[in-house]
Amino acid sequence: MKQVVIENPIINSAFSEPQRHFRFDDDGITSDIIDTRRRSHYFIPMALLHERKKRQTNPK
């Protein structure tokens, strides 16, 4: 996943309806600004799953 650094993340006024947003793609946020209001939805990044090695138990 590519890391994106956004120099100025505040692009809307705190006192009016949001008019612009940063575009998301399959890899996450980009530095591209879109001049419309973002659709309301959740973006939850999921960690990659790692397979655990099965522990073998010795019968006593």
CHARMM internal coordinates of N, CA and C (Angstrom, degrees):
IC EDIT
DIST 1 N 1 CA 1.4468
DIST 1 CA 1 C 1.5271
ANGL 1 N 1 CA 1 C 108.72
DIST 1 C 2 N 1.2913
ANGL 1 CA 1 C 2 N 116.46
DIHE 1 N 1 CA 1 C 2 N 130.10
DIST 2 N 2 CA 1.4570
ANGL 1 C 2 N 2 CA 122.25
DIHE 1 CA 1 C 2 N 2 CA -178.52
DIST 2 CA 2 C 1.5278
ANGL 2 N 2 CA 2 C 109.69
DIHE 1 C 2 N 2 CA 2 C -80.78
DIST 2 C 3 N 1.3304
ANGL 2 CA 2 C 3 N 116.48
DIHE 2 N 2 CA 2 C 3 N 132.78
DIST 3 N 3 CA 1.4591
ANGL 2 C 3 N 3 CA 121.58
DIHE 2 CA 2 C 3 N 3 CA 177.74
DIST 3 CA 3 C 1.5233
ANGL 3 N 3 CA 3 C 109.37
DIHE 2 C 3 N 3 CA 3 C -83.42
DIST 3 C 4 N 1.3277
ANGL 3 CA 3 C 4 N 116.92
DIHE 3 N 3 CA 3 C 4 N 130.90
DIST 4 N 4 CA 1.4576
ANGL 3 C 4 N 4 CA 122.37
DIHE 3 CA 3 C 4 N 4 CA 179.13
DIST 4 CA 4 C 1.5214
ANGL 4 N 4 CA 4 C 108.42
DIHE 3 C 4 N 4 CA 4 C -112.18
DIST 4 C 5 N 1.3320
ANGL 4 CA 4 C 5 N 116.20
DIHE 4 N 4 CA 4 C 5 N 128.87
DIST 5 N 5 CA 1.4613
ANGL 4 C 5 N 5 CA 121.31
DIHE 4 CA 4 C 5 N 5 CA 176.77
DIST 5 CA 5 C 1.5218
ANGL 5 N 5 CA 5 C 107.44
DIHE 4 C 5 N 5 CA 5 C -105.87
DIST 5 C 6 N 1.3254
ANGL 5 CA 5 C 6 N 116.62
DIHE 5 N 5 CA 5 C 6 N 121.25
DIST 6 N 6 CA 1.4606
ANGL 5 C 6 N 6 CA 122.15
DIHE 5 CA 5 C 6 N 6 CA 179.12
DIST 6 CA 6 C 1.5215
ANGL 6 N 6 CA 6 C 107.10
DIHE 5 C 6 N 6 CA 6 C -105.14
DIST 6 C 7 N 1.3303
ANGL 6 CA 6 C 7 N 115.93
DIHE 6 N 6 CA 6 C 7 N 114.55
DIST 7 N 7 CA 1.4640
ANGL 6 C 7 N 7 CA 121.57
DIHE 6 CA 6 C 7 N 7 CA -175.37
DIST 7 CA 7 C 1.5289
ANGL 7 N 7 CA 7 C 112.44
DIHE 6 C 7 N 7 CA 7 C -64.08
DIST 7 C 8 N 1.3225
ANGL 7 CA 7 C 8 N 117.79
DIHE 7 N 7 CA 7 C 8 N -43.82
DIST 8 N 8 CA 1.4607
ANGL 7 C 8 N 8 CA 122.10
DIHE 7 CA 7 C 8 N 8 CA -179.14
DIST 8 CA 8 C 1.5341
ANGL 8 N 8 CA 8 C 108.28
DIHE 7 C 8 N 8 CA 8 C -127.48
DIST 8 C 9 N 1.3321
ANGL 8 CA 8 C 9 N 118.41
DIHE 8 N 8 CA 8 C 9 N 91.36
DIST 9 N 9 CA 1.4609
ANGL 8 C 9 N 9 CA 120.60
DIHE 8 CA 8 C 9 N 9 CA -174.47
DIST 9 CA 9 C 1.5294
ANGL 9 N 9 CA 9 C 114.53
DIHE 8 C 9 N 9 CA 9 C -74.83
DIST 9 C 10 N 1.3261
ANGL 9 CA 9 C 10 N 118.40
DIHE 9 N 9 CA 9 C 10 N -12.62
DIST 10 N 10 CA 1.4662
ANGL 9 C 10 N 10 CA 120.82
DIHE 9 CA 9 C 10 N 10 CA -179.49
DIST 10 CA 10 C 1.5188
ANGL 10 N 10 CA 10 C 108.33
DIHE 9 C 10 N 10 CA 10 C -91.41
DIST 10 C 11 N 1.3427
ANGL 10 CA 10 C 11 N 116.82
DIHE 10 N 10 CA 10 C 11 N 109.27
DIST 11 N 11 CA 1.4643
ANGL 10 C 11 N 11 CA 120.49
DIHE 10 CA 10 C 11 N 11 CA -176.91
DIST 11 CA 11 C 1.5250
ANGL 11 N 11 CA 11 C 112.09
DIHE 10 C 11 N 11 CA 11 C -117.61
DIST 11 C 12 N 1.3279
ANGL 11 CA 11 C 12 N 117.94
DIHE 11 N 11 CA 11 C 12 N -5.13
DIST 12 N 12 CA 1.4603
ANGL 11 C 12 N 12 CA 122.48
DIHE 11 CA 11 C 12 N 12 CA 179.24
DIST 12 CA 12 C 1.5211
ANGL 12 N 12 CA 12 C 109.91
DIHE 11 C 12 N 12 CA 12 C -123.12
DIST 12 C 13 N 1.3228
ANGL 12 CA 12 C 13 N 115.55
DIHE 12 N 12 CA 12 C 13 N 156.17
DIST 13 N 13 CA 1.4555
ANGL 12 C 13 N 13 CA 121.06
DIHE 12 CA 12 C 13 N 13 CA 176.62
DIST 13 CA 13 C 1.5292
ANGL 13 N 13 CA 13 C 109.69
DIHE 12 C 13 N 13 CA 13 C -75.91
DIST 13 C 14 N 1.2956
ANGL 13 CA 13 C 14 N 116.21
DIHE 13 N 13 CA 13 C 14 N 146.05
DIST 14 N 14 CA 1.4645
ANGL 13 C 14 N 14 CA 120.49
DIHE 13 CA 13 C 14 N 14 CA 176.40
DIST 14 CA 14 C 1.5262
ANGL 14 N 14 CA 14 C 111.65
DIHE 13 C 14 N 14 CA 14 C -76.03
DIST 14 C 15 N 1.3313
ANGL 14 CA 14 C 15 N 117.33
DIHE 14 N 14 CA 14 C 15 N -10.01
DIST 15 N 15 CA 1.4567
ANGL 14 C 15 N 15 CA 121.41
DIHE 14 CA 14 C 15 N 15 CA -173.99
DIST 15 CA 15 C 1.5238
ANGL 15 N 15 CA 15 C 113.89
DIHE 14 C 15 N 15 CA 15 C -109.36
DIST 15 C 16 N 1.3250
ANGL 15 CA 15 C 16 N 117.67
DIHE 15 N 15 CA 15 C 16 N 4.97
DIST 16 N 16 CA 1.4688
ANGL 15 C 16 N 16 CA 120.12
DIHE 15 CA 15 C 16 N 16 CA 178.14
DIST 16 CA 16 C 1.5248
ANGL 16 N 16 CA 16 C 110.02
DIHE 15 C 16 N 16 CA 16 C -141.02
DIST 16 C 17 N 1.3217
ANGL 16 CA 16 C 17 N 115.67
DIHE 16 N 16 CA 16 C 17 N 168.69
DIST 17 N 17 CA 1.4578
ANGL 16 C 17 N 17 CA 121.77
DIHE 16 CA 16 C 17 N 17 CA -179.58
DIST 17 CA 17 C 1.5335
ANGL 17 N 17 CA 17 C 110.09
DIHE 16 C 17 N 17 CA 17 C -62.97
DIST 17 C 18 N 1.3307
ANGL 17 CA 17 C 18 N 118.15
DIHE 17 N 17 CA 17 C 18 N 137.84
DIST 18 N 18 CA 1.4667
ANGL 17 C 18 N 18 CA 120.25
DIHE 17 CA 17 C 18 N 18 CA -179.93
DIST 18 CA 18 C 1.5309
ANGL 18 N 18 CA 18 C 111.86
DIHE 17 C 18 N 18 CA 18 C -59.97
DIST 18 C 19 N 1.3227
ANGL 18 CA 18 C 19 N 116.58
DIHE 18 N 18 CA 18 C 19 N 135.61
DIST 19 N 19 CA 1.4638
ANGL 18 C 19 N 19 CA 121.87
DIHE 18 CA 18 C 19 N 19 CA -178.63
DIST 19 CA 19 C 1.5278
ANGL 19 N 19 CA 19 C 113.11
DIHE 18 C 19 N 19 CA 19 C -116.28
DIST 19 C 20 N 1.3256
ANGL 19 CA 19 C 20 N 118.17
DIHE 19 N 19 CA 19 C 20 N -15.58
DIST 20 N 20 CA 1.4633
ANGL 19 C 20 N 20 CA 121.52
DIHE 19 CA 19 C 20 N 20 CA -178.06
DIST 20 CA 20 C 1.5234
ANGL 20 N 20 CA 20 C 109.60
DIHE 19 C 20 N 20 CA 20 C -138.62
DIST 20 C 21 N 1.3294
ANGL 20 CA 20 C 21 N 115.98
DIHE 20 N 20 CA 20 C 21 N 159.80
DIST 21 N 21 CA 1.4624
ANGL 20 C 21 N 21 CA 120.42
DIHE 20 CA 20 C 21 N 21 CA 176.88
DIST 21 CA 21 C 1.5295
ANGL 21 N 21 CA 21 C 110.05
DIHE 20 C 21 N 21 CA 21 C -153.35
DIST 21 C 22 N 1.3223
ANGL 21 CA 21 C 22 N 115.76
DIHE 21 N 21 CA 21 C 22 N 162.49
DIST 22 N 22 CA 1.4563
ANGL 21 C 22 N 22 CA 121.55
DIHE 21 CA 21 C 22 N 22 CA 175.45
DIST 22 CA 22 C 1.5235
ANGL 22 N 22 CA 22 C 108.62
DIHE 21 C 22 N 22 CA 22 C -84.59
DIST 22 C 23 N 1.3302
ANGL 22 CA 22 C 23 N 116.11
DIHE 22 N 22 CA 22 C 23 N 137.53
DIST 23 N 23 CA 1.4623
ANGL 22 C 23 N 23 CA 121.65
DIHE 22 CA 22 C 23 N 23 CA -177.83
DIST 23 CA 23 C 1.5286
ANGL 23 N 23 CA 23 C 109.87
DIHE 22 C 23 N 23 CA 23 C -76.35
DIST 23 C 24 N 1.3252
ANGL 23 CA 23 C 24 N 115.56
DIHE 23 N 23 CA 23 C 24 N 142.15
DIST 24 N 24 CA 1.4568
ANGL 23 C 24 N 24 CA 122.62
DIHE 23 CA 23 C 24 N 24 CA 172.92
DIST 24 CA 24 C 1.5190
ANGL 24 N 24 CA 24 C 108.21
DIHE 23 C 24 N 24 CA 24 C -108.03
DIST 24 C 25 N 1.3355
ANGL 24 CA 24 C 25 N 116.40
DIHE 24 N 24 CA 24 C 25 N 145.59
DIST 25 N 25 CA 1.4555
ANGL 24 C 25 N 25 CA 120.58
DIHE 24 CA 24 C 25 N 25 CA 171.49
DIST 25 CA 25 C 1.5274
ANGL 25 N 25 CA 25 C 107.67
DIHE 24 C 25 N 25 CA 25 C -126.91
DIST 25 C 26 N 1.3125
ANGL 25 CA 25 C 26 N 117.30
DIHE 25 N 25 CA 25 C 26 N -166.15
DIST 26 N 26 CA 1.4647
ANGL 25 C 26 N 26 CA 120.36
DIHE 25 CA 25 C 26 N 26 CA -177.25
DIST 26 CA 26 C 1.5261
ANGL 26 N 26 CA 26 C 113.07
DIHE 25 C 26 N 26 CA 26 C -64.81
DIST 26 C 27 N 1.3256
ANGL 26 CA 26 C 27 N 116.91
DIHE 26 N 26 CA 26 C 27 N -21.04
DIST 27 N 27 CA 1.4660
ANGL 26 C 27 N 27 CA 121.04
DIHE 26 CA 26 C 27 N 27 CA -179.80
DIST 27 CA 27 C 1.5199
ANGL 27 N 27 CA 27 C 113.38
DIHE 26 C 27 N 27 CA 27 C -95.23
DIST 27 C 28 N 1.3293
ANGL 27 CA 27 C 28 N 118.12
DIHE 27 N 27 CA 27 C 28 N -4.06
DIST 28 N 28 CA 1.4640
ANGL 27 C 28 N 28 CA 121.15
DIHE 27 CA 27 C 28 N 28 CA -179.44
DIST 28 CA 28 C 1.5126
ANGL 28 N 28 CA 28 C 111.81
DIHE 27 C 28 N 28 CA 28 C 121.88
DIST 28 C 29 N 1.3279
ANGL 28 CA 28 C 29 N 115.96
DIHE 28 N 28 CA 28 C 29 N -152.05
DIST 29 N 29 CA 1.4620
ANGL 28 C 29 N 29 CA 121.33
DIHE 28 CA 28 C 29 N 29 CA -176.22
DIST 29 CA 29 C 1.5290
ANGL 29 N 29 CA 29 C 110.82
DIHE 28 C 29 N 29 CA 29 C -74.60
DIST 29 C 30 N 1.3306
ANGL 29 CA 29 C 30 N 115.73
DIHE 29 N 29 CA 29 C 30 N 148.09
DIST 30 N 30 CA 1.4632
ANGL 29 C 30 N 30 CA 121.92
DIHE 29 CA 29 C 30 N 30 CA 175.37
DIST 30 CA 30 C 1.5236
ANGL 30 N 30 CA 30 C 108.39
DIHE 29 C 30 N 30 CA 30 C -119.09
DIST 30 C 31 N 1.3122
ANGL 30 CA 30 C 31 N 117.38
DIHE 30 N 30 CA 30 C 31 N 174.66
DIST 31 N 31 CA 1.4622
ANGL 30 C 31 N 31 CA 120.52
DIHE 30 CA 30 C 31 N 31 CA 177.47
DIST 31 CA 31 C 1.5284
ANGL 31 N 31 CA 31 C 111.58
DIHE 30 C 31 N 31 CA 31 C -92.47
DIST 31 C 32 N 1.3398
ANGL 31 CA 31 C 32 N 117.91
DIHE 31 N 31 CA 31 C 32 N 4.77
DIST 32 N 32 CA 1.4668
ANGL 31 C 32 N 32 CA 122.25
DIHE 31 CA 31 C 32 N 32 CA 178.18
DIST 32 CA 32 C 1.5226
ANGL 32 N 32 CA 32 C 110.26
DIHE 31 C 32 N 32 CA 32 C -75.17
DIST 32 C 33 N 1.3344
ANGL 32 CA 32 C 33 N 117.14
DIHE 32 N 32 CA 32 C 33 N 132.69
DIST 33 N 33 CA 1.4627
ANGL 32 C 33 N 33 CA 121.88
DIHE 32 CA 32 C 33 N 33 CA 178.77
DIST 33 CA 33 C 1.5211
ANGL 33 N 33 CA 33 C 108.76
DIHE 32 C 33 N 33 CA 33 C -102.30
DIST 33 C 34 N 1.3276
ANGL 33 CA 33 C 34 N 116.31
DIHE 33 N 33 CA 33 C 34 N 128.78
DIST 34 N 34 CA 1.4604
ANGL 33 C 34 N 34 CA 123.42
DIHE 33 CA 33 C 34 N 34 CA 178.42
DIST 34 CA 34 C 1.5269
ANGL 34 N 34 CA 34 C 107.45
DIHE 33 C 34 N 34 CA 34 C -103.97
DIST 34 C 35 N 1.3432
ANGL 34 CA 34 C 35 N 116.99
DIHE 34 N 34 CA 34 C 35 N 133.85
DIST 35 N 35 CA 1.4696
ANGL 34 C 35 N 35 CA 121.68
DIHE 34 CA 34 C 35 N 35 CA -175.46
DIST 35 CA 35 C 1.5253
ANGL 35 N 35 CA 35 C 113.65
DIHE 34 C 35 N 35 CA 35 C -89.20
DIST 35 C 36 N 1.3059
ANGL 35 CA 35 C 36 N 117.33
DIHE 35 N 35 CA 35 C 36 N 40.46
DIST 36 N 36 CA 1.4688
ANGL 35 C 36 N 36 CA 122.20
DIHE 35 CA 35 C 36 N 36 CA 173.51
DIST 36 CA 36 C 1.5197
ANGL 36 N 36 CA 36 C 107.97
DIHE 35 C 36 N 36 CA 36 C -136.70
DIST 36 C 37 N 1.3111
ANGL 36 CA 36 C 37 N 115.51
DIHE 36 N 36 CA 36 C 37 N 167.03
DIST 37 N 37 CA 1.4573
ANGL 36 C 37 N 37 CA 119.50
DIHE 36 CA 36 C 37 N 37 CA 177.10
DIST 37 CA 37 C 1.5251
ANGL 37 N 37 CA 37 C 109.16
DIHE 36 C 37 N 37 CA 37 C -76.04
DIST 37 C 38 N 1.3250
ANGL 37 CA 37 C 38 N 116.75
DIHE 37 N 37 CA 37 C 38 N 139.50
DIST 38 N 38 CA 1.4598
ANGL 37 C 38 N 38 CA 122.22
DIHE 37 CA 37 C 38 N 38 CA -179.38
DIST 38 CA 38 C 1.5176
ANGL 38 N 38 CA 38 C 110.29
DIHE 37 C 38 N 38 CA 38 C -71.81
DIST 38 C 39 N 1.3289
ANGL 38 CA 38 C 39 N 115.87
DIHE 38 N 38 CA 38 C 39 N 141.69
DIST 39 N 39 CA 1.4623
ANGL 38 C 39 N 39 CA 120.17
DIHE 38 CA 38 C 39 N 39 CA 173.55
DIST 39 CA 39 C 1.5214
ANGL 39 N 39 CA 39 C 109.17
DIHE 38 C 39 N 39 CA 39 C -64.53
DIST 39 C 40 N 1.2983
ANGL 39 CA 39 C 40 N 116.12
DIHE 39 N 39 CA 39 C 40 N 147.47
DIST 40 N 40 CA 1.4546
ANGL 39 C 40 N 40 CA 120.48
DIHE 39 CA 39 C 40 N 40 CA 179.58
DIST 40 CA 40 C 1.5252
ANGL 40 N 40 CA 40 C 109.57
DIHE 39 C 40 N 40 CA 40 C -82.48
DIST 40 C 41 N 1.3178
ANGL 40 CA 40 C 41 N 116.95
DIHE 40 N 40 CA 40 C 41 N 115.01
DIST 41 N 41 CA 1.4561
ANGL 40 C 41 N 41 CA 122.78
DIHE 40 CA 40 C 41 N 41 CA 174.53
DIST 41 CA 41 C 1.5234
ANGL 41 N 41 CA 41 C 108.44
DIHE 40 C 41 N 41 CA 41 C -163.75
DIST 41 C 42 N 1.2994
ANGL 41 CA 41 C 42 N 115.42
DIHE 41 N 41 CA 41 C 42 N 168.11
DIST 42 N 42 CA 1.4538
ANGL 41 C 42 N 42 CA 120.52
DIHE 41 CA 41 C 42 N 42 CA -178.80
DIST 42 CA 42 C 1.5161
ANGL 42 N 42 CA 42 C 110.22
DIHE 41 C 42 N 42 CA 42 C -97.78
DIST 42 C 43 N 1.3135
ANGL 42 CA 42 C 43 N 115.99
DIHE 42 N 42 CA 42 C 43 N 140.92
DIST 43 N 43 CA 1.4571
ANGL 42 C 43 N 43 CA 123.06
DIHE 42 CA 42 C 43 N 43 CA 173.38
DIST 43 CA 43 C 1.5176
ANGL 43 N 43 CA 43 C 106.33
DIHE 42 C 43 N 43 CA 43 C -121.59
DIST 43 C 44 N 1.3169
ANGL 43 CA 43 C 44 N 115.95
DIHE 43 N 43 CA 43 C 44 N 106.36
DIST 44 N 44 CA 1.4559
ANGL 43 C 44 N 44 CA 120.49
DIHE 43 CA 43 C 44 N 44 CA -177.49
DIST 44 CA 44 C 1.5248
ANGL 44 N 44 CA 44 C 108.48
DIHE 43 C 44 N 44 CA 44 C -115.24
DIST 44 C 45 N 1.3228
ANGL 44 CA 44 C 45 N 117.91
DIHE 44 N 44 CA 44 C 45 N 108.50
DIST 45 N 45 CA 1.4627
ANGL 44 C 45 N 45 CA 119.05
DIHE 44 CA 44 C 45 N 45 CA 178.20
DIST 45 CA 45 C 1.5253
ANGL 45 N 45 CA 45 C 110.08
DIHE 44 C 45 N 45 CA 45 C -68.76
DIST 45 C 46 N 1.3019
ANGL 45 CA 45 C 46 N 116.41
DIHE 45 N 45 CA 45 C 46 N 134.93
DIST 46 N 46 CA 1.4581
ANGL 45 C 46 N 46 CA 121.52
DIHE 45 CA 45 C 46 N 46 CA -179.33
DIST 46 CA 46 C 1.5224
ANGL 46 N 46 CA 46 C 109.18
DIHE 45 C 46 N 46 CA 46 C -109.27
DIST 46 C 47 N 1.3070
ANGL 46 CA 46 C 47 N 116.21
DIHE 46 N 46 CA 46 C 47 N 134.92
DIST 47 N 47 CA 1.4611
ANGL 46 C 47 N 47 CA 120.72
DIHE 46 CA 46 C 47 N 47 CA 176.90
DIST 47 CA 47 C 1.5248
ANGL 47 N 47 CA 47 C 109.23
DIHE 46 C 47 N 47 CA 47 C -71.54
DIST 47 C 48 N 1.3157
ANGL 47 CA 47 C 48 N 116.04
DIHE 47 N 47 CA 47 C 48 N 149.12
DIST 48 N 48 CA 1.4542
ANGL 47 C 48 N 48 CA 120.16
DIHE 47 CA 47 C 48 N 48 CA 177.41
DIST 48 CA 48 C 1.5205
ANGL 48 N 48 CA 48 C 109.47
DIHE 47 C 48 N 48 CA 48 C -69.34
DIST 48 C 49 N 1.3183
ANGL 48 CA 48 C 49 N 115.61
DIHE 48 N 48 CA 48 C 49 N 142.40
DIST 49 N 49 CA 1.4585
ANGL 48 C 49 N 49 CA 120.07
DIHE 48 CA 48 C 49 N 49 CA 179.71
DIST 49 CA 49 C 1.5221
ANGL 49 N 49 CA 49 C 110.14
DIHE 48 C 49 N 49 CA 49 C -82.65
DIST 49 C 50 N 1.2866
ANGL 49 CA 49 C 50 N 115.69
DIHE 49 N 49 CA 49 C 50 N 139.43
DIST 50 N 50 CA 1.4604
ANGL 49 C 50 N 50 CA 121.77
DIHE 49 CA 49 C 50 N 50 CA 176.12
DIST 50 CA 50 C 1.5197
ANGL 50 N 50 CA 50 C 107.21
DIHE 49 C 50 N 50 CA 50 C -116.22
DIST 50 C 51 N 1.3032
ANGL 50 CA 50 C 51 N 116.17
DIHE 50 N 50 CA 50 C 51 N 133.58
DIST 51 N 51 CA 1.4597
ANGL 50 C 51 N 51 CA 119.11
DIHE 50 CA 50 C 51 N 51 CA 178.83
DIST 51 CA 51 C 1.5222
ANGL 51 N 51 CA 51 C 109.20
DIHE 50 C 51 N 51 CA 51 C -75.74
DIST 51 C 52 N 1.3050
ANGL 51 CA 51 C 52 N 114.89
DIHE 51 N 51 CA 51 C 52 N 133.18
DIST 52 N 52 CA 1.4623
ANGL 51 C 52 N 52 CA 119.48
DIHE 51 CA 51 C 52 N 52 CA 176.46
DIST 52 CA 52 C 1.5206
ANGL 52 N 52 CA 52 C 108.63
DIHE 51 C 52 N 52 CA 52 C -84.98
DIST 52 C 53 N 1.2859
ANGL 52 CA 52 C 53 N 114.32
DIHE 52 N 52 CA 52 C 53 N 141.05
DIST 53 N 53 CA 1.4615
ANGL 52 C 53 N 53 CA 118.34
DIHE 52 CA 52 C 53 N 53 CA 175.79
DIST 53 CA 53 C 1.5228
ANGL 53 N 53 CA 53 C 107.44
DIHE 52 C 53 N 53 CA 53 C -72.99
DIST 53 C 54 N 1.2985
ANGL 53 CA 53 C 54 N 114.87
DIHE 53 N 53 CA 53 C 54 N 132.30
DIST 54 N 54 CA 1.4620
ANGL 53 C 54 N 54 CA 119.10
DIHE 53 CA 53 C 54 N 54 CA -179.86
DIST 54 CA 54 C 1.5239
ANGL 54 N 54 CA 54 C 109.24
DIHE 53 C 54 N 54 CA 54 C -71.35
DIST 54 C 55 N 1.2926
ANGL 54 CA 54 C 55 N 114.53
DIHE 54 N 54 CA 54 C 55 N 129.00
DIST 55 N 55 CA 1.4651
ANGL 54 C 55 N 55 CA 119.80
DIHE 54 CA 54 C 55 N 55 CA 178.18
DIST 55 CA 55 C 1.5206
ANGL 55 N 55 CA 55 C 108.43
DIHE 54 C 55 N 55 CA 55 C -86.34
DIST 55 C 56 N 1.2943
ANGL 55 CA 55 C 56 N 114.89
DIHE 55 N 55 CA 55 C 56 N 128.83
DIST 56 N 56 CA 1.4558
ANGL 55 C 56 N 56 CA 119.34
DIHE 55 CA 55 C 56 N 56 CA 178.24
DIST 56 CA 56 C 1.5233
ANGL 56 N 56 CA 56 C 108.49
DIHE 55 C 56 N 56 CA 56 C -92.61
DIST 56 C 57 N 1.3031
ANGL 56 CA 56 C 57 N 114.77
DIHE 56 N 56 CA 56 C 57 N 130.44
DIST 57 N 57 CA 1.4656
ANGL 56 C 57 N 57 CA 119.11
DIHE 56 CA 56 C 57 N 57 CA 178.27
DIST 57 CA 57 C 1.5170
ANGL 57 N 57 CA 57 C 108.87
DIHE 56 C 57 N 57 CA 57 C -100.55
DIST 57 C 58 N 1.3090
ANGL 57 CA 57 C 58 N 115.78
DIHE 57 N 57 CA 57 C 58 N 138.66
DIST 58 N 58 CA 1.4639
ANGL 57 C 58 N 58 CA 120.99
DIHE 57 CA 57 C 58 N 58 CA 178.75
DIST 58 CA 58 C 1.5161
ANGL 58 N 58 CA 58 C 109.10
DIHE 57 C 58 N 58 CA 58 C -90.84
DIST 58 C 59 N 1.3337
ANGL 58 CA 58 C 59 N 117.61
DIHE 58 N 58 CA 58 C 59 N 123.22
DIST 59 N 59 CA 1.4764
ANGL 58 C 59 N 59 CA 119.05
DIHE 58 CA 58 C 59 N 59 CA 178.14
DIST 59 CA 59 C 1.5236
ANGL 59 N 59 CA 59 C 110.49
DIHE 58 C 59 N 59 CA 59 C -69.15
DIST 59 C 60 N 1.3184
ANGL 59 CA 59 C 60 N 115.95
DIHE 59 N 59 CA 59 C 60 N 138.76
DIST 60 N 60 CA 1.4689
ANGL 59 C 60 N 60 CA 120.77
DIHE 59 CA 59 C 60 N 60 CA -179.14
DIST 60 CA 60 C 1.4873
ANGL 60 N 60 CA 60 C 110.72
DIHE 59 C 60 N 60 CA 60 C -105.87
END
COOR INIT
IC SEED 1 N 1 CA 1 C
IC BUILD
